[in-house]
Amino acid sequence: MKTVLLAGLDEAGRGPLAGPVFAAAVILDTSRPINGLRDSKKLSEKKRNTLRSLILSQARAYSIASASVEEIDELNILQASLLAMRRAAVQLEAQIDHRAIEVNYWVDGNQDPRLDRPTRCVVGGDDLVPAIAAASILAKTSRDAYMIDAAKRYPVYGFERHKGYPTSMHRDAIAANGPCDMHRRSFSWK
């Protein structure tokens, strides 16, 4: 009989005007619990980064994937988010011995990413299910790191500060400089 493991799955970056959307899948090790896991948006940057390190070192398995700005513009943000989730699941599945283990996915929200595995959507799951919270943290910290790096290539936009979200500073930078390759053309910048 196969062991059934729960994988949490979540995304980060649906609301920004710039940058890819990231997703992560995490199987926690029940023998090594991580205290303080919750929705990444409710944690300070320092706490998220501390938890990220713990997740990376203590999780049984994890994966991080993304969908590009071009895919967001081609598919729409919802479909690109689901694509990033499917990519994270595929990467996670590659780490599993399927002769002995079956993975069930619990996904934050109400949108089923259509995986080829048992899947349960949990609204507010990133605050209710530790594995989803862990996925939320990995997706958010990975996306933030990507945007901080992008700020080096595109310094006039302040990506290191707002991570691409629609702040007045970001909108003013777009108005003054026009969009760059990081900006989602299908989004309204005004």
Secondary structure, DSSP 8 states (H G I E B T S, - for coil): --EEEEEEEEEE-SS-SBS-EEEEEEE--TTS--TT---GGGS-HHHHHHHHHHHHHH-SEEEEEEE-HHHHHHH-HHHHHHHHHHHHHHHHHTTS-TTTEEEEEEEESS-----SS-EEEETTHHHH-HHHHHHHHHHHHHHHHHHHHHHHH-GGG-HHHHTT---HHHHHHHHHH---TTB-TTS---
